[in-house]
């Protein structure tokens, strides 16, 4: 069995990384998560949702998400990775119309010869789904698990070598020494929580055993997190039985677990496993990742979607798209600033200091979700934490400040025993 040596490197080393020597098992994978696609025809960005999302929402860039995802599609047609893995929350609120619109866009990549493997997140299959027309919202049809298989038939659900009877999990064999075990980690569809219950656990163990017997490297992908990334985002984000699953994966030599759900770009490691949470594609700076597999190991590097270049390419006249780096940052910054200002106003009475702290925490939040702290000025961090410690916002920022390494790159090397 192959054993993995893991080395987490900082972002400044990305440019100096030398690619592994070419071998017969070389291939490239793109990973994207938490797209939260709605579809422009089902989502008018005004009124009820615009107000709540712009001020105190989750930072999802719903107004331009169609354009941003089109920019991603265009980049993939140029890059032509061998595989694209989607680790859940493909849609905003599980609307059937959103799934169908997204599948239509993904099909254009399959037509280019790119294999797409998709699994559901907690937003994808819901008992009640919504669309947002004319500044309001209305209930609409979602998908059943069986319908999910049908809509995403060309994106993993007809090309696997094994399918779990108890979930939407499956195994895809690359034929190049790596198997992708795509785990449906939802406890109950439509709820926040995730786990791998006994029936799914038994199936996973059987597939890991088969992978080991074949001498292949297993890569496991699920929507919910395996390892702890932030103490405030454990319950509901980590698998409810994460310790049990971690032991199973370690026993079978799994070194890489890919997840999403938390929306932050973050890398957590224990002695055996690296759990990489991809930054939510729906949130600035709209990250996806490239993983290059080779005979002697693999490398992971997070990328950002170049919206401005795409806007120029298609001749857009929308200034927000043409200058998207500035617009996208400001949107997310303002979103966090408003939340910070409101939360801190209960414990900070000096207006000038309140503005300074809201500004600092907003910049910190953007850096945290983007996974890059290198250029952030942390000189007031100690004073900020002292003055904001009695607020939940300060509590949240304290956990961010306890882990300010960059989280956009890592390298793994196989060591054969």
N, C-alpha and C positions, 0 to 999 in steps of 0.2 A: 504494500500500500504506500502511496505517496504521502510524504509529510511536508507541511508548508512552513517556511520561514517567513514571517510577516514583518515588514518594515514600513512604518508610516513616515512619509517625508513631507516637508513643508512645501508650500506652493512655489517658492523661489527656485526650487530644484527642477521644476517641470521643464524649463527650457533646456536644461543641461542633460536631461535623461536620454540615454542612448537606447534605441530600440533593440529588442532581442533579435538574435540571428534568425534569419528566415528558416522555417522548417515545414514539414509536411502538415503539421497540425495548426499552423497559423490561421487565425481568423479574427474578425472584429465584431464586437457587439455594442450596440447602443442601448442604454437603459433610460427609460423615461417613466415618471410616476406623477400621480395626482394632477392629471391634465385638467380635470373638472370642466370638460367641454360641455357647452350648452347648445351652441348653434345659433347663429345670428337671427335666423328666421323664427326662433322661439324665445328670444331674449332681447327685449328693448331696454337699453340701459338708461332708464330715467325713472323718476318717481320713487316708489316705495323701495325697490332694491338698491338703486343708485345711492340714495341718501344713506341707507344703513351700511352699505358696503364701503362707501367713500370715507365715512367718518370713523366708524368703530367696528369694521368688519375684519375679516381674516387676511386682507391684503390681496385677495385674488383680483387679477386684472381682467374682469369680465368684459369691459367695454371693447377691448381690442384683442380678446383671446382668439377669435377667428383668424385675425391677421397674423398674430404671433405664431399660432399653430401652422398656418400656411407657410410662414417663414421656416419653421422646423421641417415641414414636408419638403420644401425646396432644398434645404441643406442636405437632407437625407438622399434626395435624388442625385445630388452632386457627390456626396461622400460614398454612397452605396455600401453601407455596412452589410455584413453577412446576415446579421440578426438584429432585430429590435425587440427588447423585452419591455412590456408595460406592466408595472407592478401595482395596479389597482387605482381606484377612483378615476376612471377614465371620463366619467361624466359628472356634471355639477350636482345633479339631484336625482339621477336615475331615470330620467324621462326616456321613454322608448324612442321618441323623436331625436333626442340627443345621441343615443347609441347608434341609431341608423345613420345620422349625419356624420358621426365620427368614423363609422365603419366604411363609409363611402370614401372619405379622405384617406384612410389607411390602405384601402384597396389599391389606390394609385401607386403606393410603394410596393405592394405585392406584385403588381403588374410590372414593376421595374426589376423583379427578381429578388427582392428582399424578404426574408422570412420574418414574420411578426408573431410573437408569442405573448398572449394577453391573459391576465387573471383579474378577477373582480376585487374591488375594495368595498368598504362599508357604504359608500355612496352610490354604488352601481345597481344594486338590486334592492328595491324598497317597496314596502306595501303601499306607500303613498308618495308619489313624485309630483314635482311642480315645474311649470314653465312660467316665464315672466313677460307676458306681452303687455304693451301699452302702459308701462309703468306700474303695473299691478302684478298679481300672481294668481294662478289657477291650477287646480289639481289636474293631473294628466296620467296617462297609462305608463306603467313601468314594465319591466321584464320579469318573467319567472326564470328560475335557473335553467330550465329546458330551453326557453326562448333565448337566453343569453348564449347558450351553446350554438344555437342556430345563427344568431346575428354575428358571432365571432368565429364562425366555422372556418374561415380562411385565415384565422389568426391564432392557431394553436389547437383548435378543437376538432380537427380532422387529420392532423399530422403527427400526433403523439404516438408513442409506442406503448403507453399504458395510461388508463384513465381511472380515477377513483370513483367508485359507485356512490360514495357518500358525500361528495363535494364536487366542486369544479376544478379539482387538482388534476394534473397530468404530467407526464415525463416526455421530454423531447430529446432524442439522441442526435447530436450533431454529426456523428460518424467520424469525428476528428478527436476522439479521446475525451470529450466532455459531454456530460448529460445535464440538461437544465430540468430541475424538478420544480415545477411551477405550482406552488401551494396556495390553495384557497384557504386563507386563515380566518375567515369570518366565523364568529361564534353563531350569530343569527343574522341573516341578511338585513341590512338597514340599521343595525346598531353599531355603536362605536367599537365594541370590544372584539377581541380576536383570541382564538386558541386553536390547538390541534387536538381535537378530542380523540378518544381511543380508536374509533374506526379509522379516522384519518391518520393517526399515529401508526397503527398497524400497517396500513398501506404504505406510508412513508418509509417505515423500517424495511419492508419487503423490497421496495424500489432501491433503497440505499444498498441493501445486500446484493441485489442484482447488478447494480453499478460497480460495486467492489469486485464481484466475480468477473465482470467484463474488463476490469483493469482501467475503468474510466474515472475521470475526475468529476465529482458531483458538485454542481452549483445550485443552491436552493434559493428561490425567490418567493417572497410573500409580502402581503401589504403591511401587516403589523410587524413591529420591531421585535427582534430576538434579545438584544442586549440593552442595557440601560444607557441612554444618551443624555437625558436630563431628568433630574429628580422630580421636576414638576410634570413631566410627561411620561409617566410610567403606567399608572392605572388607565386602561382604555387604549393605550398605545403599544406597550409591550404585550406579547402573548401572555394570556392568563397563566399558562403552564410553561413559561419560557425556560425555567430551570430544567424541566424534564426534557424539553425539545433540545435544549443546548447540549445536554448529556448525550442524547441520541446522535446528534450531528457530529459531536466530537468523537464518539465511538467509531463512526464510519469515516473519519478523516475529512469531514466537510470543513473547508477553510473559509468559504465565502458565502455569506447570506445577504441577499439584496432586499431592501424594504423601502417603504415610503411612509405615508400616513401622518408623520410628525411635521412634514412640510419643510423642515430645515435640512440643509446640506451638512451631513455629519457622519463621521467615521468612528465607530467604537470597536475595541478589540479586547479579547481575553487571550489566554495562552494559546488557544487553538483556532478561534474563529474571528473573522472580521465581518461585522455587520455594518453595511453601508446604507444609510438612509439618503435617498436622493432628494434634492431640493424640489419642492413642488413646482411643476412646470407652469402652473397657473399664477405663480407669484414671482415678482421681479427678484433676480435677474433671469428667470425662465431657463432653469438649468436642465440639462440632460447629461448623460455620461457616456464615455467611450471606454470599453474594456478590450484590450488587445491580448488574446491568448496565443501562447507559443509553446513549443516543446518543453521549455525550461521554466515556465511560469506565466504570470499575467500582470498587466499594469492597469490601473484605473485612473481616469482623469475626467473631472467634471468640466463641462463646457457651458457656455451661454449662447443663446440664440441671437443672431445678429439681425434684429428687426429692421434697423435703419437701412442696412444693405439691401434687404429684400424690398423695402419700400421704394428705394431708389431704382431697383431692378424692374419693378412693375410700373414705375412712373407715378407713384402715389403723390397726391398733392396735400395730404393730411400732415400738417406740421408736427403733430404729436408722434406720428410714425416715423417721419423723416428725422426727427430729433429724439428718437425713442429712449436712448440711454438716459437723457436728462428727464424726460417726461415720466418714464417708468420708475426711476429712482424717486422722483418727487412724489409720485402717487403713493408709493409704499411708505416713504418717509412721513408724509403728512398723515397717513393712516395711523402709523405708530405714534407720531407726535400727539395727535388728538387723544389717543388712549392714555398715553403717559401723562399728559397735562391734566386730564380729568382725574386720574388715579392719584397723582402726586399732590393735587391741590388740597387734599384733605390733611396732608402732613407738612407741606411747604407753603408758608404764608407770604414770603417775599416774592413779589411778581417777577422781578428780574431773575432771581435764582430759580424760580419755578420754570421760566422759559428756558434757562440754561440747562436745567435737568431734563426737561422734556425733549430738548434738542439732542442732548447726549444720549438719552435712552432710545430715541428714535433711530439715531445713527447706529447704536449698538444692536438694535433689533434687526435692522437691514443687514448688518454685517453677519449676524448670527444665522439668519435665514439663507444668506448667500454663501456662508461657509468660509469667508475671508475676512480676517481681522488685521492683516498686515499694515494697512494704511490708516487705521483708526487711532485717534488720539485718546489715550486712556488716562491722561494726567489728572482728571477730576474724579476718577472712578472711586477712590477711597472716600472722598468727601460725599459724593453722591450716595454711596451705600450707607454711610452713617446717617445721613439726613432722611433717607427714604426707607429705612429698614422696617418701619411700622406699616408699610403699605404692601399689598400683594404684588404691585408692579415692581417695587424695590426688591421683593423676595425673588421674583422672576429674573430680574436683572442680575441679582447676586449669583444665581446659578449659571447664567451666561458668562459672567466675568470669571467664574472659576475654571473656565475651559475656553481660552481664547486662542487656541492653535488653529491654523488653517486646516480645512477639511475637504480639500478638492483633489487630492492625489495620494495614491498608495501603490506599492509594488509588492508582489509576492513571487517567491522563487521556490520551485519544487526541489525537494531533497529526497533522493531515492535511497531507501534503506537497503 
